[in-house]
């Protein structure tokens, strides 16, 4: 069942996320040498942690703040926040 979940749901979601981050990198919103695999983990890791341990609700506001924080962390030095 895990393999089916991974193949049908998780892998496509992660690839879409990498594509979006690749677009942000090409637009200069994140550093050109940003590790997209690590960036995906920076985005989804905290969401999973929050969900797994029931630390708080998974709200749009929380997700927006998380994305903003990750994009700021991936910004090229000396640029404005994404």
ZADOVEX-497393 format. One line per 4 residues: number of its first residue (from 1); their letters; for each residue x, y, z of N, C-alpha, C. Coordinates in pm, whole numbers, plus 50000, padded with zeros to 5 digits. Each point is the difference from the previous one (the first is absolute). Layout:
! residues N
NUM	a	X/Y/Z/X/Y/Z/X/Y/Z ~ ...
! end
This chain:
! residues 82
1	xxxx	50082/49882/50000/49918/50118/50000/50088/50126/50000 ~ 50110/49994/50072/50091/50115/50004/50053/50032/49861 ~ 50039/49897/49927/50054/50022/49865/49894/50061/49909 ~ 49876/49955/50013/49890/50054/49919/49976/50148/50034
5	xxxx	49999/50032/50129/49983/50139/50045/50112/50086/49944 ~ 50122/49950/50010/50116/50076/49954/49991/50027/49850 ~ 49970/49895/49924/49996/50010/49854/49886/50087/49949 ~ 49883/49982/50058/49882/50069/49947/49979/50140/50057
9	xxxx	50040/50022/50125/49970/50128/50064/50123/50082/50035 ~ 50090/49943/50078/50111/50078/50054/50099/50044/49892 ~ 50047/49908/49920/50100/50037/49898/49949/50108/49905 ~ 49876/49989/49948/49951/50109/49913/49990/50134/50074
13	xxxx	49959/49999/50125/49991/50123/50078/50139/50063/50018 ~ 50098/49918/50032/50136/50052/50019/50057/50053/49869 ~ 49970/49934/49889/50049/50047/49870/49936/50133/49962 ~ 49872/50016/50026/49933/50128/49973/50064/50111/50085
17	xxxx	50030/49967/50123/50062/50099/50089/50139/50037/49950 ~ 50078/49901/49957/50133/50030/49944/49988/50086/49875 ~ 49899/49972/49917/49977/50082/49881/49971/50145/50036 ~ 49915/50020/50100/49968/50137/50044/50124/50070/50053
21	xxxx	50081/49928/50077/50123/50058/50053/50100/50027/49887 ~ 50004/49913/49902/50087/50022/49884/49960/50129/49930 ~ 49870/50022/49985/49951/50125/49941/50040/50121/50082 ~ 49991/49987/50133/50042/50110/50089/50150/50026/49985
25	xxxx	50076/49893/49985/50146/50015/49982/50029/50070/49868 ~ 49931/49959/49893/50022/50062/49869/49957/50147/49999 ~ 49903/50035/50083/49953/50139/50009/50087/50084/50094 ~ 50101/49938/50060/50089/50073/50090/49945/50019/50140
29	xxxx	49894/49928/50034/49940/50014/50132/50070/49916/50106 ~ 50073/49898/49955/50084/49924/50091/50137/49983/49935 ~ 50097/49970/50080/50139/49993/49953/50015/49900/49885 ~ 50085/50033/49902/50018/49911/49885/50057/49863/50038
33	xxxx	50069/49994/50113/50057/49872/50043/49917/49932/50109 ~ 49877/50046/50019/49913/49941/50102/49978/49852/49972 ~ 50014/49918/50102/49976/49857/49992/49849/49978/50007 ~ 49939/49966/49887/49854/49990/49995/49947/49883/50081
37	xxxx	50076/49892/50009/49958/49887/50084/49994/50040/50146 ~ 50101/50073/50044/50002/50049/50138/49889/50102/50022 ~ 49976/50084/49902/49893/50101/50012/49865/49932/50018 ~ 49976/49891/49928/49874/49926/50014/49988/49947/50142
41	xxxx	50109/49947/50053/49998/49949/50138/49977/50113/50100 ~ 50057/50117/49973/49978/50115/50088/49853/50042/50002 ~ 49932/49980/49889/49858/50035/49993/49911/49895/50065 ~ 50019/49875/49961/49908/49896/50046/50034/49943/50137
45	xxxx	50126/50003/50039/50039/49946/50130/49922/50064/50115 ~ 49996/50132/50009/49926/50063/50110/49850/49972/49995 ~ 49943/49989/49880/49857/49969/49991/49972/49859/50054 ~ 50084/49907/49958/49983/49862/50047/50019/49993/50151
49	xxxx	50101/50067/50051/50029/50001/50144/49881/50056/50077 ~ 49945/50110/49952/49885/50063/50066/49879/49906/49998 ~ 49979/49934/49887/49888/49907/49987/50022/49875/50085 ~ 50118/49940/49989/50031/49874/50068/49986/50012/50151
53	xxxx	50046/50110/50056/50001/50015/50146/49887/50089/50051 ~ 49908/50035/49908/49882/50078/50038/50038/50127/50076 ~ 50095/50074/49944/50052/50120/50066/49917/50124/49971 ~ 49913/49992/49905/49915/50114/49966/49929/49971/49871
57	xxxx	49906/50084/49966/49923/49979/49877/50085/50026/49876 ~ 49966/49930/49893/50064/50023/49871/49914/50099/49924 ~ 50028/50127/50021/49920/50106/49939/50072/50061/49881 ~ 49923/50070/49918/50061/50072/49888/50099/50104/50051
61	xxxx	49968/50067/50109/50090/50100/50056/50132/49938/50041 ~ 49993/49886/50067/50124/49933/50041/50083/49960/49878 ~ 49934/49942/49899/50071/49960/49878/50062/50121/49930 ~ 49927/50111/49993/50053/50122/49938/50123/50050/50075
65	xxxx	49994/50000/50133/50115/50046/50079/50119/49907/49980 ~ 49975/49872/49991/50107/49903/49978/50065/50022/49863 ~ 49920/50016/49896/50054/50023/49866/50082/50130/49998 ~ 49948/50105/50062/50075/50127/50006/50135/49981/50068
69	xxxx	50001/49926/50111/50126/49978/50073/50099/49920/49916 ~ 49953/49897/49932/50090/49919/49917/50053/50081/49883 ~ 49914/50078/49934/50048/50082/49888/50101/50103/50047 ~ 49979/50059/50118/50099/50095/50053/50133/49929/50025
73	xxxx	49994/49878/50051/50123/49925/50027/50074/49963/49871 ~ 49926/49986/49891/50060/49961/49872/50034/50118/49910 ~ 49970/50121/50045/50026/50120/49921/50150/50022/49980 ~ 50037/50046/49882/50139/50036/49980/50038/50115/50095
77	xxxx	50121/50000/50051/50043/50110/50089/49985/50135/49930 ~ 49956/50099/50074/49990/50135/49948/49875/50029/49918 ~ 49905/49906/49995/49877/50027/49927/49887/50024/50098 ~ 49893/50058/49951/49883/50024/50084/49934/49865/50028
81	xx	49921/49999/50106/49927/49878/50032/49904/49964/49888 ~ 49985/49869/49980/49909/49950/49893/49856/50025/50036
! end
